[in-house]
Amino acid sequence: MNKAVAAIRRVRSSGLARNTFFYSINFAAQIGVQLGYFILISSSLGPSGYGVFASVTAVALFVGVFIGWGSERVLIQRVTVDHAAFPRELGHTLILNGLTLIPFAAITAGIFTILDTHGLSWTGLSLILLADLLFRKLNAIALFSFMAFDRAGQQTVLDITSQLLRLAAAAFAFLLIPDLTLDVWAIFYVCGSIIAAAFSWFFVLRELGRPHWCLQRGSLWLGFLYSLEFASLNGVKDLDKPVVVQSLGPDAGGIYTAAFRIVDAASAPIRALLYATYTRYFREAASDSKKGIAFGVRMLPFAALFSAGVGVALLIGAPFVPLLIGEDYAPIVPLLRWLAVYPILTALMGIGADILRAIGRQGLRVLIMAASTVAIVPFCWLGARYGGMDGAVWSRIAVQLLLAAASWFAVRVTGPR
């Protein structure tokens, strides 16, 4: 009994356990919120409209990573080990976001001159880009600010509230507009994003303080590496969606995207583990790189356990999905069964990436991610052309497998012994 009580006390006093608890609550809530959001939007827009919307947001989030030049990730790294650096890191982040917003927004708009955005006018497209490139980014900076201080509880409150506000926007659109179009949905989408960003920044300014406006040129290269890495991560995660839309049409693209959105929502426990341990890698590796690697290895059993649970849930729950979002999505069932292996590959890739970043192999990590991003487009195009939606899913799984394998091979070869 005494040993049990002592163990409970150690867990309660552990920063890692506390953060994991809050992030678990966060991502558990996200499962419900994202599921509700997904059901409302996918059923309202139908496979075709949902496919176009997902394609637009995928491209916007990929290019949008370069807005701010990775400064928000530098903020996490610097403030995690020196809390006094927060005002200047926040000011630096906001300045870079302001300087890079218009050029990269123009690039994003230019991409859509050659892509099919059937059913979406330039006005609707502009509103979606405004939501994703500006207000969603501001909300992310607010969340990362609390993450840098290891204040997972407050970050959880902001994250859940922000998602609930976006869910409310979807609910209002669903209830007020019987025949929801992409252009009308764009108005609700941007309004929800504006309110969410304003709510988050109210708490940043109140709890963490104001920014100190400065531009730190010495951080630009590190920020650029972060931009490349997370653009590549977003590319590997989402650039297959517009490829499928262009190859197989918006209906197939909507069904394919819906399958991955369900897998992403179900993988919330895995993301909770990765978020909870993100800053821990930097602290473990600060004194000895071997400790950073050892910490990542200790996380593998937890990742395997969470991934197994998600995989079983996908296998069991796949036949019930069309009952929730409509019979138009019936072809999603075999896709979800194939994707039951996807969560473990995501977990392995995430842990390997965190190790490489913490031990100073950021450039190598970026190279691996960039190569994967380049590969995702031709892989999924070939898979879609010769195997339809099933072929696109198989290609996507193959890219994720190669990415996870390359990350751990790089840890093994370049890490300290």
C-alpha positions as CSV (number, residue, x, y, z in Angstrom):
1,M,0.0,0.0,0.0
2,N,2.8,2.4,0.9
3,K,4.5,1.7,-2.4
4,A,1.3,2.4,-4.3
5,V,0.8,5.7,-2.5
6,A,4.4,6.6,-3.2
7,A,4.0,5.8,-6.8
8,I,0.8,7.9,-7.1
9,R,2.6,10.8,-5.4
10,R,5.5,10.5,-7.9
11,V,3.1,10.6,-10.8
12,R,1.3,13.6,-9.4
13,S,4.6,15.5,-9.0
14,S,5.9,14.5,-12.4
15,G,5.7,17.3,-15.0
16,L,5.7,14.7,-17.8
17,A,2.8,12.8,-16.2
18,R,0.9,16.1,-15.6
19,N,1.4,17.3,-19.1
20,T,0.4,13.9,-20.5
21,F,-2.8,14.0,-18.5
22,F,-3.7,17.5,-19.8
23,Y,-2.8,16.6,-23.4
24,S,-4.8,13.4,-23.1
25,I,-7.8,15.4,-22.0
26,N,-7.2,17.9,-24.8
27,F,-7.0,15.2,-27.5
28,A,-9.8,13.2,-26.0
29,A,-12.0,16.2,-26.3
30,Q,-10.7,16.8,-29.8
31,I,-12.0,13.3,-30.8
32,G,-15.6,14.4,-30.0
33,V,-15.2,17.9,-31.4
34,Q,-13.5,16.9,-34.6
35,L,-16.0,14.1,-35.1
36,G,-18.9,16.5,-34.7
37,Y,-17.2,19.0,-37.0
38,F,-16.5,16.4,-39.6
39,I,-20.0,15.0,-39.5
40,L,-21.6,18.4,-40.0
41,I,-19.3,19.6,-42.8
42,S,-19.0,16.3,-44.7
43,S,-22.7,15.7,-44.7
44,S,-23.6,19.3,-45.5
45,L,-21.1,19.8,-48.4
46,G,-21.3,16.2,-49.6
47,P,-18.2,14.3,-50.9
48,S,-17.6,16.7,-53.8
49,G,-17.8,19.9,-51.8
50,Y,-15.9,18.4,-48.9
51,G,-13.2,17.2,-51.3
52,V,-12.6,20.6,-52.7
53,F,-12.6,22.3,-49.3
54,A,-10.1,19.8,-47.9
55,S,-7.9,20.2,-51.0
56,V,-7.9,24.0,-50.5
57,T,-7.0,23.8,-46.8
58,A,-4.3,21.2,-47.5
59,V,-2.5,23.5,-49.9
60,A,-3.0,26.6,-47.7
61,L,-1.6,24.8,-44.6
62,F,1.4,23.5,-46.6
63,V,2.4,27.0,-47.9
64,G,1.3,28.7,-44.7
65,V,4.0,27.0,-42.7
66,F,6.5,29.4,-44.3
67,I,4.5,32.4,-43.0
68,G,6.5,33.4,-39.9
69,W,9.6,31.6,-41.2
70,G,9.4,28.9,-38.5
71,S,9.7,31.5,-35.7
72,E,7.0,30.0,-33.6
73,R,8.9,26.8,-33.3
74,V,12.1,28.7,-32.4
75,L,10.0,30.3,-29.7
76,I,9.2,26.9,-28.2
77,Q,12.8,25.8,-28.3
78,R,14.3,29.0,-26.8
79,V,11.6,29.7,-24.2
80,T,11.5,26.1,-23.0
81,V,15.0,26.6,-21.5
82,D,14.8,30.3,-20.8
83,H,11.4,31.7,-19.9
84,A,12.8,35.3,-19.8
85,A,13.3,35.1,-23.6
86,F,9.6,35.0,-24.2
87,P,8.8,38.7,-24.9
88,R,11.5,39.1,-27.5
89,E,10.8,35.7,-29.1
90,L,7.1,36.6,-29.3
91,G,7.9,40.0,-30.9
92,H,10.2,38.4,-33.4
93,T,7.6,35.8,-34.3
94,L,4.9,38.4,-34.9
95,I,7.1,40.6,-37.0
96,L,8.2,37.7,-39.2
97,N,4.5,36.7,-39.6
98,G,3.7,40.2,-40.7
99,L,6.6,40.4,-43.2
100,T,5.9,37.0,-44.8
101,L,2.0,36.9,-44.9
102,I,1.4,38.8,-48.1
103,P,4.1,37.1,-50.3
104,F,3.1,33.6,-49.3
105,A,-0.6,34.4,-49.5
106,A,0.0,35.5,-53.1
107,I,1.9,32.2,-53.8
108,T,-1.0,30.2,-52.4
109,A,-3.6,32.1,-54.5
110,G,-1.4,31.5,-57.6
111,I,-1.4,27.8,-57.0
112,F,-5.2,27.7,-57.2
113,T,-5.2,29.3,-60.7
114,I,-4.1,25.8,-62.0
115,L,-6.1,23.6,-59.6
116,D,-9.7,22.6,-59.8
117,T,-11.8,24.4,-57.2
118,H,-15.2,23.4,-58.6
119,G,-18.0,25.2,-56.7
120,L,-15.8,27.7,-55.0
121,S,-15.5,31.3,-56.2
122,W,-12.5,33.5,-55.7
123,T,-14.3,35.3,-52.9
124,G,-14.9,32.1,-51.0
125,L,-11.3,31.0,-51.7
126,S,-10.0,34.3,-50.4
127,L,-12.0,33.9,-47.1
128,I,-10.7,30.3,-46.6
129,L,-7.1,31.5,-47.2
130,L,-7.6,34.4,-44.8
131,A,-8.8,32.0,-42.1
132,D,-6.0,29.4,-42.6
133,L,-3.0,31.7,-43.4
134,L,-3.7,34.5,-40.8
135,F,-6.1,33.7,-38.0
136,R,-5.3,30.0,-37.7
137,K,-1.7,30.9,-37.6
138,L,-2.2,33.5,-34.8
139,N,-4.2,30.9,-32.8
140,A,-1.3,28.4,-33.2
141,I,1.2,31.0,-32.0
142,A,-0.9,31.5,-28.9
143,L,-1.0,27.8,-28.2
144,F,2.7,27.4,-28.7
145,S,3.4,30.2,-26.3
146,F,1.7,28.3,-23.4
147,M,3.4,25.1,-24.6
148,A,6.8,26.7,-24.3
149,F,6.1,27.4,-20.6
150,D,4.9,23.8,-20.1
151,R,1.5,25.2,-19.1
152,A,-0.4,22.3,-20.6
153,G,-3.5,22.9,-18.6
154,Q,-4.0,26.4,-20.0
155,Q,-3.0,25.3,-23.5
156,T,-5.6,22.6,-23.3
157,V,-8.4,25.0,-22.3
158,L,-7.5,27.4,-25.2
159,D,-7.2,24.5,-27.7
160,I,-10.5,22.9,-26.8
161,T,-12.3,26.3,-26.7
162,S,-10.9,27.3,-30.1
163,Q,-12.1,24.0,-31.6
164,L,-15.5,24.4,-30.0
165,L,-15.8,27.8,-31.6
166,R,-15.1,26.3,-35.0
167,L,-17.6,23.6,-34.3
168,A,-20.1,26.2,-33.4
169,A,-19.5,27.9,-36.7
170,A,-20.2,24.6,-38.5
171,A,-23.3,24.0,-36.4
172,F,-24.7,27.4,-37.2
173,A,-24.0,26.8,-40.9
174,F,-25.7,23.4,-40.8
175,L,-28.8,24.7,-39.0
176,L,-29.2,28.0,-40.7
177,I,-28.4,27.1,-44.3
178,P,-30.2,24.0,-45.7
179,D,-28.3,23.8,-48.9
180,L,-24.8,24.8,-47.8
181,T,-22.4,25.8,-50.6
182,L,-18.7,26.3,-50.4
183,D,-18.9,30.0,-50.7
184,V,-21.4,30.3,-47.9
185,W,-19.4,27.9,-45.7
186,A,-16.3,30.1,-46.2
187,I,-18.0,33.0,-44.4
188,F,-18.8,30.8,-41.4
189,Y,-15.3,29.3,-41.5
190,V,-13.5,32.6,-41.4
191,C,-15.8,34.0,-38.6
192,G,-15.1,31.0,-36.4
193,S,-11.4,31.4,-37.0
194,I,-11.4,35.1,-36.1
195,I,-13.2,34.5,-32.8
196,A,-10.9,31.6,-31.9
197,A,-7.8,33.7,-32.5
198,A,-9.1,36.7,-30.6
199,F,-10.0,34.4,-27.6
200,S,-6.6,32.8,-27.5
201,W,-4.7,36.1,-27.8
202,F,-6.7,37.7,-24.9
203,F,-5.2,35.0,-22.6
204,V,-1.7,35.2,-24.0
205,L,-1.5,39.0,-23.3
206,R,-3.2,38.6,-19.9
207,E,-1.2,35.5,-18.7
208,L,2.2,35.7,-20.5
209,G,2.7,39.4,-21.2
210,R,3.2,41.6,-24.2
211,P,5.8,41.1,-26.9
212,H,9.1,43.0,-27.2
213,W,9.3,44.1,-30.8
214,C,12.6,43.0,-32.3
215,L,13.9,41.1,-35.3
216,Q,16.6,38.5,-34.4
217,R,18.6,37.8,-37.5
218,G,20.5,35.0,-35.8
219,S,17.3,33.0,-35.5
220,L,16.4,33.1,-39.2
221,W,18.4,30.0,-40.3
222,L,17.0,27.8,-37.5
223,G,13.5,29.1,-38.3
224,F,13.9,28.3,-41.9
225,L,14.9,24.7,-41.0
226,Y,11.8,24.5,-38.9
227,S,9.7,25.8,-41.8
228,L,11.1,23.2,-44.2
229,E,10.5,20.5,-41.7
230,F,6.9,21.3,-40.8
231,A,6.0,22.2,-44.4
232,S,7.3,18.8,-45.3
233,L,5.3,17.3,-42.4
234,N,2.2,19.0,-43.6
235,G,3.0,18.0,-47.2
236,V,3.3,14.4,-46.3
237,K,0.1,14.6,-44.2
238,D,-2.1,16.5,-46.7
239,L,-0.7,17.0,-50.2
240,D,-2.1,13.7,-51.3
241,K,-5.6,15.1,-50.9
242,P,-5.4,17.6,-53.8
243,V,-3.6,15.0,-55.9
244,V,-6.5,12.6,-55.4
245,V,-9.1,15.3,-56.1
246,Q,-7.3,16.2,-59.4
247,S,-6.8,12.6,-60.4
248,L,-10.1,10.9,-59.4
249,G,-12.4,13.9,-59.1
250,P,-13.9,15.8,-56.1
251,D,-16.3,13.0,-55.1
252,A,-13.5,10.4,-54.7
253,G,-11.3,13.1,-53.2
254,G,-13.9,13.8,-50.5
255,I,-14.2,10.2,-49.6
256,Y,-10.5,9.7,-49.5
257,T,-10.0,12.8,-47.4
258,A,-12.8,11.8,-45.0
259,A,-11.0,8.5,-44.3
260,F,-7.8,10.3,-43.3
261,R,-9.7,12.8,-41.2
262,I,-11.3,10.0,-39.2
263,V,-7.9,8.3,-38.7
264,D,-6.5,11.6,-37.6
265,A,-9.2,12.2,-35.1
266,A,-8.9,8.6,-33.8
267,S,-5.2,9.1,-33.4
268,A,-5.6,11.8,-30.7
269,P,-4.0,9.7,-28.0
270,I,-0.8,9.4,-30.1
271,R,-0.7,13.1,-30.7
272,A,-1.2,13.6,-27.0
273,L,1.9,11.6,-26.2
274,L,4.0,13.4,-28.9
275,Y,2.8,16.8,-27.6
276,A,3.4,16.0,-24.0
277,T,7.0,14.9,-24.6
278,Y,7.9,17.5,-27.2
279,T,9.8,19.9,-24.9
280,R,11.1,17.0,-22.8
281,Y,13.4,15.9,-25.6
282,F,15.2,19.3,-25.6
283,R,15.8,19.1,-21.8
284,E,17.0,15.5,-21.9
285,A,19.4,16.1,-24.7
286,A,20.7,19.5,-23.4
287,S,23.3,17.8,-21.1
288,D,23.8,14.6,-23.1
289,S,22.5,13.6,-26.5
290,K,22.3,9.9,-25.4
291,K,19.7,10.9,-22.9
292,G,17.5,12.3,-25.6
293,I,17.7,9.1,-27.6
294,A,17.1,6.9,-24.5
295,F,14.0,9.0,-23.7
296,G,12.6,8.4,-27.2
297,V,13.2,4.7,-26.9
298,R,11.3,4.6,-23.6
299,M,8.3,6.2,-25.3
300,L,8.1,3.4,-27.9
301,P,6.0,0.9,-25.8
302,F,3.5,3.6,-25.0
303,A,3.2,4.6,-28.7
304,A,2.7,0.9,-29.6
305,L,0.0,0.5,-27.0
306,F,-1.9,3.6,-28.1
307,S,-1.6,2.7,-31.8
308,A,-2.9,-0.8,-31.2
309,G,-6.0,0.7,-29.6
310,V,-6.6,3.1,-32.4
311,G,-6.1,0.4,-35.0
312,V,-8.6,-2.0,-33.4
313,A,-11.1,0.9,-33.1
314,L,-10.8,1.6,-36.9
315,L,-11.3,-2.0,-37.8
316,I,-14.4,-2.3,-35.6
317,G,-15.9,1.1,-36.4
318,A,-15.4,1.3,-40.1
319,P,-18.8,-0.2,-41.2
320,F,-20.7,2.3,-39.0
321,V,-19.1,5.5,-40.6
322,P,-21.6,5.7,-43.6
323,L,-24.4,5.6,-41.1
324,L,-23.1,8.8,-39.5
325,I,-22.2,10.9,-42.6
326,G,-24.4,9.4,-45.3
327,E,-24.5,6.5,-47.7
328,D,-22.6,8.6,-50.3
329,Y,-19.5,7.7,-48.2
330,A,-20.0,3.9,-48.3
331,P,-16.7,3.4,-50.2
332,I,-14.9,4.7,-47.1
333,V,-15.2,1.4,-45.3
334,P,-12.3,-0.6,-47.0
335,L,-10.1,2.5,-46.9
336,L,-10.4,2.7,-43.1
337,R,-9.6,-0.9,-42.7
338,W,-6.4,-0.5,-44.7
339,L,-5.5,2.6,-42.6
340,A,-5.6,0.6,-39.3
341,V,-1.8,0.3,-39.6
342,Y,-1.3,4.0,-40.1
343,P,-1.3,5.2,-36.5
344,I,1.8,3.1,-35.5
345,L,3.7,4.5,-38.5
346,T,2.8,8.0,-37.4
347,A,3.9,7.4,-33.9
348,L,7.3,5.9,-35.0
349,M,7.9,8.8,-37.4
350,G,7.0,11.4,-34.7
351,I,9.3,10.0,-32.0
352,G,12.2,9.6,-34.5
353,A,11.7,13.2,-35.6
354,D,11.7,14.5,-32.0
355,I,14.9,12.6,-31.3
356,L,16.7,14.0,-34.4
357,R,15.6,17.5,-33.6
358,A,16.8,17.3,-30.0
359,I,20.2,15.9,-30.7
360,G,21.0,18.6,-33.3
361,R,20.3,16.7,-36.5
362,Q,17.7,19.1,-37.6
363,G,19.2,19.5,-41.1
364,L,19.1,15.7,-41.6
365,R,15.5,15.6,-40.3
366,V,14.5,18.3,-42.8
367,L,16.1,16.4,-45.6
368,I,14.2,13.2,-44.8
369,M,10.9,15.1,-44.6
370,A,11.6,17.1,-47.8
371,A,12.3,13.9,-49.7
372,S,9.1,12.4,-48.4
373,T,7.1,15.5,-49.5
374,V,8.6,15.3,-53.0
375,A,7.7,11.6,-53.1
376,I,4.1,11.9,-51.9
377,V,2.8,13.5,-55.1
378,P,4.0,11.0,-57.7
379,F,3.4,8.1,-55.4
380,C,-0.2,9.0,-54.8
381,W,-0.8,10.0,-58.4
382,L,0.5,6.6,-59.6
383,G,-1.5,4.8,-56.9
384,A,-4.7,6.7,-57.7
385,R,-4.3,6.2,-61.5
386,Y,-3.7,2.5,-61.4
387,G,-5.5,1.5,-58.2
388,G,-8.2,4.2,-57.6
389,M,-8.8,5.2,-54.0
390,D,-7.4,1.9,-52.7
391,G,-4.2,2.5,-54.6
392,A,-3.9,6.0,-53.3
393,V,-4.2,4.7,-49.7
394,W,-1.6,2.0,-50.3
395,S,0.8,4.6,-51.7
396,R,0.2,6.9,-48.8
397,I,0.9,4.0,-46.3
398,A,4.1,3.2,-48.2
399,V,5.4,6.8,-48.0
400,Q,4.7,6.8,-44.2
401,L,6.5,3.5,-43.7
402,L,9.5,4.8,-45.6
403,L,9.5,8.0,-43.6
404,A,9.4,6.2,-40.2
405,A,12.2,3.8,-41.3
406,A,14.4,6.6,-42.6
407,S,14.0,8.6,-39.3
408,W,15.1,5.7,-37.1
409,F,17.9,4.7,-39.5
410,A,19.2,8.3,-39.2
411,V,19.0,8.1,-35.4
412,R,20.9,4.9,-35.5
413,V,23.6,6.1,-37.9
414,T,24.2,9.7,-36.8
415,G,23.3,9.6,-33.1
416,P,25.9,9.4,-30.4
417,R,27.1,5.9,-29.2
